[in-house]
């Protein structure tokens, strides 16, 4: 498998008897097509990217920000959903608006699985709260699949998490079918176990298996792209 390194980087007129309503300048009725996702004009592209910690899920940012442009040179692809700057793991990028919508719109209920390291040791009652749904500021969360898991064999985070002495940590496998802003972190904080590290492992049928942080693969293209760490 070849490895390569990307560059850093109209209506009827009113009759005389009918008063004409006042004109509203610069107002246009939105096109129905504008809200409909579109298929790409050329070949469909799907990329799987292992987003490192502290990287924005966008192609531009403020000076000094690490962005997708530092890792991915492929044109006309955009993230399907978000992954917080302080989270890691699987990010799907595509030029297919229909696929983006299917992966991200609430009605599609596509599962997303996270490996979550939390502070302390949640008991079964706390885990059951997450499974049933918890009340956040933006409403009740949908039921989720939540289980304790063994610590996964994953890459070291840079920088490492800040652990407190004499306080154990626990890894949870959490699968959601919705995606709110910082949802997993707010859920674990609600039960008294703050999230220390969050890795998205799976989205729909795709996983981050085989990709090191900063690596990406284009499905069907038999090649892996890798961040040029020497130029960072």
ChimeraX commands (.cxc) that place a marker at each C-alpha (Angstrom):
marker #1 position 0.00,0.00,0.00 radius 0.5
marker #1 position 1.61,3.27,-1.12 radius 0.5
marker #1 position 2.05,6.02,1.42 radius 0.5
marker #1 position 2.33,9.64,0.39 radius 0.5
marker #1 position 2.73,12.90,2.24 radius 0.5
marker #1 position 0.45,15.88,1.47 radius 0.5
marker #1 position 1.66,19.45,1.51 radius 0.5
marker #1 position 1.28,21.39,4.77 radius 0.5
marker #1 position 0.09,24.11,4.60 radius 0.5
marker #1 position -43.50,34.67,-11.77 radius 0.5
marker #1 position -47.14,35.59,-10.53 radius 0.5
marker #1 position -49.99,37.55,-12.15 radius 0.5
marker #1 position -49.97,41.35,-12.19 radius 0.5
marker #1 position -52.50,42.84,-9.75 radius 0.5
marker #1 position -55.63,44.39,-11.31 radius 0.5
marker #1 position -56.44,48.08,-10.90 radius 0.5
marker #1 position -59.07,47.24,-8.26 radius 0.5
marker #1 position -56.58,45.35,-6.11 radius 0.5
marker #1 position -54.15,47.48,-4.13 radius 0.5
marker #1 position -50.56,46.52,-4.71 radius 0.5
marker #1 position -48.81,45.46,-1.51 radius 0.5
marker #1 position -45.71,47.44,-0.54 radius 0.5
marker #1 position -42.55,46.14,-2.16 radius 0.5
marker #1 position -39.94,44.57,0.00 radius 0.5
marker #1 position -36.54,45.16,-1.47 radius 0.5
marker #1 position -33.80,42.56,-1.46 radius 0.5
marker #1 position -36.16,39.80,-0.31 radius 0.5
marker #1 position -36.28,36.58,-2.29 radius 0.5
marker #1 position -38.12,33.40,-1.69 radius 0.5
marker #1 position -35.52,30.72,-0.92 radius 0.5
marker #1 position -35.07,28.11,-3.58 radius 0.5
marker #1 position -36.17,24.63,-2.64 radius 0.5
marker #1 position -33.11,23.24,-4.35 radius 0.5
marker #1 position -30.83,25.25,-2.07 radius 0.5
marker #1 position -31.76,23.05,0.89 radius 0.5
marker #1 position -31.54,19.77,-0.98 radius 0.5
marker #1 position -28.22,17.92,-0.79 radius 0.5
marker #1 position -26.66,17.20,-4.15 radius 0.5
marker #1 position -24.67,14.40,-5.65 radius 0.5
marker #1 position -21.17,15.32,-6.80 radius 0.5
marker #1 position -20.72,16.19,-10.46 radius 0.5
marker #1 position -17.63,14.02,-10.76 radius 0.5
marker #1 position -16.66,10.78,-9.02 radius 0.5
marker #1 position -17.74,10.44,-5.43 radius 0.5
marker #1 position -14.93,10.81,-2.91 radius 0.5
marker #1 position -14.97,9.42,0.62 radius 0.5
marker #1 position -12.03,9.93,2.96 radius 0.5
marker #1 position -11.51,8.51,6.43 radius 0.5
marker #1 position -9.21,10.63,8.62 radius 0.5
marker #1 position -7.85,10.00,12.09 radius 0.5
marker #1 position -8.07,13.52,13.53 radius 0.5
marker #1 position -5.39,14.25,16.10 radius 0.5
marker #1 position -6.01,16.15,19.31 radius 0.5
marker #1 position -6.06,19.96,18.94 radius 0.5
marker #1 position -6.92,19.97,15.21 radius 0.5
marker #1 position -9.95,21.92,13.94 radius 0.5
marker #1 position -12.43,20.05,11.73 radius 0.5
marker #1 position -12.31,22.76,9.08 radius 0.5
marker #1 position -9.87,23.81,6.36 radius 0.5
marker #1 position -9.13,27.29,7.69 radius 0.5
marker #1 position -8.66,28.95,11.06 radius 0.5
marker #1 position -6.86,31.65,12.94 radius 0.5
marker #1 position -3.07,32.00,12.67 radius 0.5
marker #1 position -1.46,29.18,14.59 radius 0.5
marker #1 position -4.48,26.85,14.39 radius 0.5
marker #1 position -3.95,23.31,13.13 radius 0.5
marker #1 position -6.61,22.58,10.49 radius 0.5
marker #1 position -7.56,19.88,8.01 radius 0.5
marker #1 position -5.57,21.75,5.35 radius 0.5
marker #1 position -2.39,20.75,7.19 radius 0.5
marker #1 position -3.18,17.10,6.59 radius 0.5
marker #1 position -5.49,16.62,3.60 radius 0.5
marker #1 position -4.64,17.94,0.10 radius 0.5
marker #1 position -7.71,16.46,-1.60 radius 0.5
marker #1 position -9.92,19.11,-3.19 radius 0.5
marker #1 position -13.69,19.59,-2.78 radius 0.5
marker #1 position -14.24,17.32,0.22 radius 0.5
marker #1 position -15.88,18.48,3.43 radius 0.5
marker #1 position -16.42,16.92,6.88 radius 0.5
marker #1 position -19.61,14.96,7.48 radius 0.5
marker #1 position -20.36,16.37,10.90 radius 0.5
marker #1 position -18.01,17.79,13.48 radius 0.5
marker #1 position -15.45,16.51,15.94 radius 0.5
marker #1 position -14.40,18.88,18.69 radius 0.5
marker #1 position -10.90,20.32,18.66 radius 0.5
marker #1 position -10.07,18.49,21.88 radius 0.5
marker #1 position -11.44,15.15,20.61 radius 0.5
marker #1 position -9.69,12.58,18.46 radius 0.5
marker #1 position -10.47,9.85,16.00 radius 0.5
marker #1 position -12.60,9.17,12.98 radius 0.5
marker #1 position -13.69,11.99,10.70 radius 0.5
marker #1 position -15.46,11.23,7.40 radius 0.5
marker #1 position -14.97,13.69,4.55 radius 0.5
marker #1 position -16.79,13.58,1.22 radius 0.5
marker #1 position -17.88,15.60,-1.81 radius 0.5
marker #1 position -21.30,13.91,-1.75 radius 0.5
marker #1 position -23.94,16.15,-0.15 radius 0.5
marker #1 position -26.45,13.30,0.01 radius 0.5
marker #1 position -24.01,11.15,1.97 radius 0.5
marker #1 position -23.18,14.06,4.27 radius 0.5
marker #1 position -26.86,14.53,5.04 radius 0.5
marker #1 position -27.41,10.82,5.67 radius 0.5
marker #1 position -24.54,10.73,8.14 radius 0.5
marker #1 position -25.42,13.89,10.03 radius 0.5
marker #1 position -29.14,14.75,9.87 radius 0.5
marker #1 position -30.98,13.79,13.08 radius 0.5
marker #1 position -33.67,11.84,11.26 radius 0.5
marker #1 position -31.16,9.40,9.81 radius 0.5
marker #1 position -30.06,8.18,13.28 radius 0.5
marker #1 position -26.71,6.89,12.04 radius 0.5
marker #1 position -24.79,5.37,14.95 radius 0.5
marker #1 position -21.52,6.89,16.14 radius 0.5
marker #1 position -19.36,5.05,18.66 radius 0.5
marker #1 position -16.94,6.76,21.02 radius 0.5
marker #1 position -14.23,5.44,23.32 radius 0.5
marker #1 position -14.38,7.69,26.36 radius 0.5
marker #1 position -11.98,7.85,29.29 radius 0.5
marker #1 position -13.71,9.33,32.32 radius 0.5
marker #1 position -12.59,10.27,35.78 radius 0.5
marker #1 position -13.58,7.86,38.51 radius 0.5
marker #1 position -15.51,4.61,38.32 radius 0.5
marker #1 position -19.17,4.99,37.26 radius 0.5
marker #1 position -21.46,2.47,38.91 radius 0.5
marker #1 position -24.26,0.63,37.13 radius 0.5
marker #1 position -26.87,3.17,38.21 radius 0.5
marker #1 position -24.85,5.97,36.61 radius 0.5
marker #1 position -24.38,3.98,33.42 radius 0.5
marker #1 position -28.10,3.24,33.29 radius 0.5
marker #1 position -28.81,6.98,33.39 radius 0.5
marker #1 position -26.76,7.42,30.23 radius 0.5
marker #1 position -28.50,4.48,28.59 radius 0.5
marker #1 position -31.96,5.84,29.39 radius 0.5
marker #1 position -31.16,9.46,28.55 radius 0.5
marker #1 position -30.20,12.39,30.73 radius 0.5
marker #1 position -31.62,15.90,30.94 radius 0.5
marker #1 position -29.22,18.48,29.49 radius 0.5
marker #1 position -29.82,22.20,28.94 radius 0.5
marker #1 position -30.99,21.47,25.39 radius 0.5
marker #1 position -33.33,18.64,26.42 radius 0.5
marker #1 position -33.30,14.91,27.08 radius 0.5
marker #1 position -30.76,12.84,25.24 radius 0.5
marker #1 position -31.93,9.83,23.27 radius 0.5
marker #1 position -31.23,6.36,24.64 radius 0.5
marker #1 position -27.61,5.32,24.13 radius 0.5
marker #1 position -25.60,2.11,24.27 radius 0.5
marker #1 position -23.10,2.41,27.12 radius 0.5
marker #1 position -20.70,-0.20,28.47 radius 0.5
marker #1 position -17.46,-0.34,30.39 radius 0.5
marker #1 position -14.55,-1.50,28.22 radius 0.5
marker #1 position -10.93,-2.45,28.75 radius 0.5
marker #1 position -8.45,0.31,28.06 radius 0.5
marker #1 position -7.99,0.27,24.28 radius 0.5
marker #1 position -4.59,-0.16,22.67 radius 0.5
marker #1 position -4.38,3.27,21.08 radius 0.5
marker #1 position -1.79,5.92,20.34 radius 0.5
marker #1 position -0.46,8.22,23.04 radius 0.5
marker #1 position -2.14,11.61,23.12 radius 0.5
marker #1 position -0.02,14.72,22.77 radius 0.5
marker #1 position -0.23,16.31,25.23 radius 0.5
marker #1 position -1.26,13.53,27.61 radius 0.5
marker #1 position -4.37,13.85,29.75 radius 0.5
marker #1 position -4.02,15.35,33.21 radius 0.5
marker #1 position -4.77,12.66,35.74 radius 0.5
marker #1 position -5.21,13.23,39.45 radius 0.5
marker #1 position -3.26,11.02,41.80 radius 0.5
marker #1 position -5.23,8.35,43.66 radius 0.5
marker #1 position -8.29,8.84,41.41 radius 0.5
marker #1 position -8.84,5.94,38.96 radius 0.5
marker #1 position -10.14,6.36,35.44 radius 0.5
marker #1 position -12.58,4.21,33.44 radius 0.5
marker #1 position -13.00,3.66,29.71 radius 0.5
marker #1 position -16.56,3.62,28.34 radius 0.5
marker #1 position -17.89,2.59,24.95 radius 0.5
marker #1 position -20.75,4.98,24.11 radius 0.5
marker #1 position -22.86,4.72,20.94 radius 0.5
marker #1 position -25.16,7.63,20.07 radius 0.5
marker #1 position -27.74,8.10,17.31 radius 0.5
marker #1 position -27.76,11.87,17.63 radius 0.5
marker #1 position -25.10,14.54,17.61 radius 0.5
marker #1 position -25.34,17.61,19.81 radius 0.5
marker #1 position -22.61,20.05,20.63 radius 0.5
marker #1 position -20.14,18.39,23.03 radius 0.5
marker #1 position -22.80,15.86,23.90 radius 0.5
marker #1 position -20.65,13.04,25.25 radius 0.5
marker #1 position -18.72,15.36,27.54 radius 0.5
marker #1 position -21.92,16.92,28.89 radius 0.5
marker #1 position -23.47,13.49,29.45 radius 0.5
marker #1 position -20.57,12.13,31.48 radius 0.5
marker #1 position -20.31,15.37,33.47 radius 0.5
marker #1 position -24.03,15.05,34.28 radius 0.5
marker #1 position -23.40,11.76,36.07 radius 0.5
marker #1 position -20.37,13.16,37.91 radius 0.5
marker #1 position -17.61,11.61,35.80 radius 0.5
marker #1 position -15.91,14.21,33.60 radius 0.5
marker #1 position -14.47,13.13,30.26 radius 0.5
marker #1 position -10.69,13.12,30.17 radius 0.5
marker #1 position -10.20,11.76,26.67 radius 0.5
marker #1 position -12.62,11.19,23.80 radius 0.5
marker #1 position -11.94,9.16,20.65 radius 0.5
marker #1 position -14.54,8.61,17.95 radius 0.5
marker #1 position -13.98,5.04,16.92 radius 0.5
marker #1 position -16.82,4.37,14.46 radius 0.5
marker #1 position -19.30,6.25,12.27 radius 0.5
marker #1 position -21.90,4.23,10.37 radius 0.5
marker #1 position -19.91,1.20,9.08 radius 0.5
marker #1 position -16.49,2.89,9.07 radius 0.5
marker #1 position -13.91,2.75,11.84 radius 0.5
marker #1 position -10.56,4.32,12.57 radius 0.5
marker #1 position -8.80,0.95,12.57 radius 0.5
marker #1 position -5.44,0.99,10.77 radius 0.5
marker #1 position -5.02,4.76,10.78 radius 0.5
marker #1 position -2.47,6.51,12.95 radius 0.5
marker #1 position -3.20,10.07,14.09 radius 0.5
marker #1 position -2.95,12.39,11.09 radius 0.5
marker #1 position -3.34,9.61,8.55 radius 0.5
marker #1 position -6.18,9.42,6.03 radius 0.5
marker #1 position -7.32,6.98,3.39 radius 0.5
marker #1 position -9.48,7.51,0.33 radius 0.5
marker #1 position -11.87,4.60,0.02 radius 0.5
marker #1 position -11.34,2.71,-3.20 radius 0.5
marker #1 position -8.03,4.46,-3.83 radius 0.5
marker #1 position -5.66,1.98,-2.16 radius 0.5
marker #1 position -3.44,4.68,-0.70 radius 0.5
marker #1 position -2.88,6.20,2.69 radius 0.5
marker #1 position -1.98,9.82,3.19 radius 0.5
marker #1 position 0.21,10.81,6.11 radius 0.5
marker #1 position 0.93,14.17,7.68 radius 0.5
marker #1 position 4.48,15.38,7.13 radius 0.5
marker #1 position 5.42,15.67,10.77 radius 0.5
marker #1 position 8.93,16.92,9.95 radius 0.5
marker #1 position 7.44,20.01,8.30 radius 0.5
marker #1 position 4.91,20.77,11.02 radius 0.5
marker link #1:1,2 radius 0.2
marker link #1:2,3 radius 0.2
marker link #1:3,4 radius 0.2
marker link #1:4,5 radius 0.2
marker link #1:5,6 radius 0.2
marker link #1:6,7 radius 0.2
marker link #1:7,8 radius 0.2
marker link #1:8,9 radius 0.2
marker link #1:10,11 radius 0.2
marker link #1:11,12 radius 0.2
marker link #1:12,13 radius 0.2
marker link #1:13,14 radius 0.2
marker link #1:14,15 radius 0.2
marker link #1:15,16 radius 0.2
marker link #1:16,17 radius 0.2
marker link #1:17,18 radius 0.2
marker link #1:18,19 radius 0.2
marker link #1:19,20 radius 0.2
marker link #1:20,21 radius 0.2
marker link #1:21,22 radius 0.2
marker link #1:22,23 radius 0.2
marker link #1:23,24 radius 0.2
marker link #1:24,25 radius 0.2
marker link #1:25,26 radius 0.2
marker link #1:26,27 radius 0.2
marker link #1:27,28 radius 0.2
marker link #1:28,29 radius 0.2
marker link #1:29,30 radius 0.2
marker link #1:30,31 radius 0.2
marker link #1:31,32 radius 0.2
marker link #1:32,33 radius 0.2
marker link #1:33,34 radius 0.2
marker link #1:34,35 radius 0.2
marker link #1:35,36 radius 0.2
marker link #1:36,37 radius 0.2
marker link #1:37,38 radius 0.2
marker link #1:38,39 radius 0.2
marker link #1:39,40 radius 0.2
marker link #1:40,41 radius 0.2
marker link #1:41,42 radius 0.2
marker link #1:42,43 radius 0.2
marker link #1:43,44 radius 0.2
marker link #1:44,45 radius 0.2
marker link #1:45,46 radius 0.2
marker link #1:46,47 radius 0.2
marker link #1:47,48 radius 0.2
marker link #1:48,49 radius 0.2
marker link #1:49,50 radius 0.2
marker link #1:50,51 radius 0.2
marker link #1:51,52 radius 0.2
marker link #1:52,53 radius 0.2
marker link #1:53,54 radius 0.2
marker link #1:54,55 radius 0.2
marker link #1:55,56 radius 0.2
marker link #1:56,57 radius 0.2
marker link #1:57,58 radius 0.2
marker link #1:58,59 radius 0.2
marker link #1:59,60 radius 0.2
marker link #1:60,61 radius 0.2
marker link #1:61,62 radius 0.2
marker link #1:62,63 radius 0.2
marker link #1:63,64 radius 0.2
marker link #1:64,65 radius 0.2
marker link #1:65,66 radius 0.2
marker link #1:66,67 radius 0.2
marker link #1:67,68 radius 0.2
marker link #1:68,69 radius 0.2
marker link #1:69,70 radius 0.2
marker link #1:70,71 radius 0.2
marker link #1:71,72 radius 0.2
marker link #1:72,73 radius 0.2
marker link #1:73,74 radius 0.2
marker link #1:74,75 radius 0.2
marker link #1:75,76 radius 0.2
marker link #1:76,77 radius 0.2
marker link #1:77,78 radius 0.2
marker link #1:78,79 radius 0.2
marker link #1:79,80 radius 0.2
marker link #1:80,81 radius 0.2
marker link #1:81,82 radius 0.2
marker link #1:82,83 radius 0.2
marker link #1:83,84 radius 0.2
marker link #1:84,85 radius 0.2
marker link #1:85,86 radius 0.2
marker link #1:86,87 radius 0.2
marker link #1:87,88 radius 0.2
marker link #1:88,89 radius 0.2
marker link #1:89,90 radius 0.2
marker link #1:90,91 radius 0.2
marker link #1:91,92 radius 0.2
marker link #1:92,93 radius 0.2
marker link #1:93,94 radius 0.2
marker link #1:94,95 radius 0.2
marker link #1:95,96 radius 0.2
marker link #1:96,97 radius 0.2
marker link #1:97,98 radius 0.2
marker link #1:98,99 radius 0.2
marker link #1:99,100 radius 0.2
marker link #1:100,101 radius 0.2
marker link #1:101,102 radius 0.2
marker link #1:102,103 radius 0.2
marker link #1:103,104 radius 0.2
marker link #1:104,105 radius 0.2
marker link #1:105,106 radius 0.2
marker link #1:106,107 radius 0.2
marker link #1:107,108 radius 0.2
marker link #1:108,109 radius 0.2
marker link #1:109,110 radius 0.2
marker link #1:110,111 radius 0.2
marker link #1:111,112 radius 0.2
marker link #1:112,113 radius 0.2
marker link #1:113,114 radius 0.2
marker link #1:114,115 radius 0.2
marker link #1:115,116 radius 0.2
marker link #1:116,117 radius 0.2
marker link #1:117,118 radius 0.2
marker link #1:118,119 radius 0.2
marker link #1:119,120 radius 0.2
marker link #1:120,121 radius 0.2
marker link #1:121,122 radius 0.2
marker link #1:122,123 radius 0.2
marker link #1:123,124 radius 0.2
marker link #1:124,125 radius 0.2
marker link #1:125,126 radius 0.2
marker link #1:126,127 radius 0.2
marker link #1:127,128 radius 0.2
marker link #1:128,129 radius 0.2
marker link #1:129,130 radius 0.2
marker link #1:130,131 radius 0.2
marker link #1:131,132 radius 0.2
marker link #1:132,133 radius 0.2
marker link #1:133,134 radius 0.2
marker link #1:134,135 radius 0.2
marker link #1:135,136 radius 0.2
marker link #1:136,137 radius 0.2
marker link #1:137,138 radius 0.2
marker link #1:138,139 radius 0.2
marker link #1:139,140 radius 0.2
marker link #1:140,141 radius 0.2
marker link #1:141,142 radius 0.2
marker link #1:142,143 radius 0.2
marker link #1:143,144 radius 0.2
marker link #1:144,145 radius 0.2
marker link #1:145,146 radius 0.2
marker link #1:146,147 radius 0.2
marker link #1:147,148 radius 0.2
marker link #1:148,149 radius 0.2
marker link #1:149,150 radius 0.2
marker link #1:150,151 radius 0.2
marker link #1:151,152 radius 0.2
marker link #1:152,153 radius 0.2
marker link #1:153,154 radius 0.2
marker link #1:154,155 radius 0.2
marker link #1:155,156 radius 0.2
marker link #1:156,157 radius 0.2
marker link #1:157,158 radius 0.2
marker link #1:158,159 radius 0.2
marker link #1:159,160 radius 0.2
marker link #1:160,161 radius 0.2
marker link #1:161,162 radius 0.2
marker link #1:162,163 radius 0.2
marker link #1:163,164 radius 0.2
marker link #1:164,165 radius 0.2
marker link #1:165,166 radius 0.2
marker link #1:166,167 radius 0.2
marker link #1:167,168 radius 0.2
marker link #1:168,169 radius 0.2
marker link #1:169,170 radius 0.2
marker link #1:170,171 radius 0.2
marker link #1:171,172 radius 0.2
marker link #1:172,173 radius 0.2
marker link #1:173,174 radius 0.2
marker link #1:174,175 radius 0.2
marker link #1:175,176 radius 0.2
marker link #1:176,177 radius 0.2
marker link #1:177,178 radius 0.2
marker link #1:178,179 radius 0.2
marker link #1:179,180 radius 0.2
marker link #1:180,181 radius 0.2
marker link #1:181,182 radius 0.2
marker link #1:182,183 radius 0.2
marker link #1:183,184 radius 0.2
marker link #1:184,185 radius 0.2
marker link #1:185,186 radius 0.2
marker link #1:186,187 radius 0.2
marker link #1:187,188 radius 0.2
marker link #1:188,189 radius 0.2
marker link #1:189,190 radius 0.2
marker link #1:190,191 radius 0.2
marker link #1:191,192 radius 0.2
marker link #1:192,193 radius 0.2
marker link #1:193,194 radius 0.2
marker link #1:194,195 radius 0.2
marker link #1:195,196 radius 0.2
marker link #1:196,197 radius 0.2
marker link #1:197,198 radius 0.2
marker link #1:198,199 radius 0.2
marker link #1:199,200 radius 0.2
marker link #1:200,201 radius 0.2
marker link #1:201,202 radius 0.2
marker link #1:202,203 radius 0.2
marker link #1:203,204 radius 0.2
marker link #1:204,205 radius 0.2
marker link #1:205,206 radius 0.2
marker link #1:206,207 radius 0.2
marker link #1:207,208 radius 0.2
marker link #1:208,209 radius 0.2
marker link #1:209,210 radius 0.2
marker link #1:210,211 radius 0.2
marker link #1:211,212 radius 0.2
marker link #1:212,213 radius 0.2
marker link #1:213,214 radius 0.2
marker link #1:214,215 radius 0.2
marker link #1:215,216 radius 0.2
marker link #1:216,217 radius 0.2
marker link #1:217,218 radius 0.2
marker link #1:218,219 radius 0.2
marker link #1:219,220 radius 0.2
marker link #1:220,221 radius 0.2
marker link #1:221,222 radius 0.2
marker link #1:222,223 radius 0.2
marker link #1:223,224 radius 0.2
marker link #1:224,225 radius 0.2
marker link #1:225,226 radius 0.2
marker link #1:226,227 radius 0.2
marker link #1:227,228 radius 0.2
marker link #1:228,229 radius 0.2
marker link #1:229,230 radius 0.2
marker link #1:230,231 radius 0.2
marker link #1:231,232 radius 0.2
view
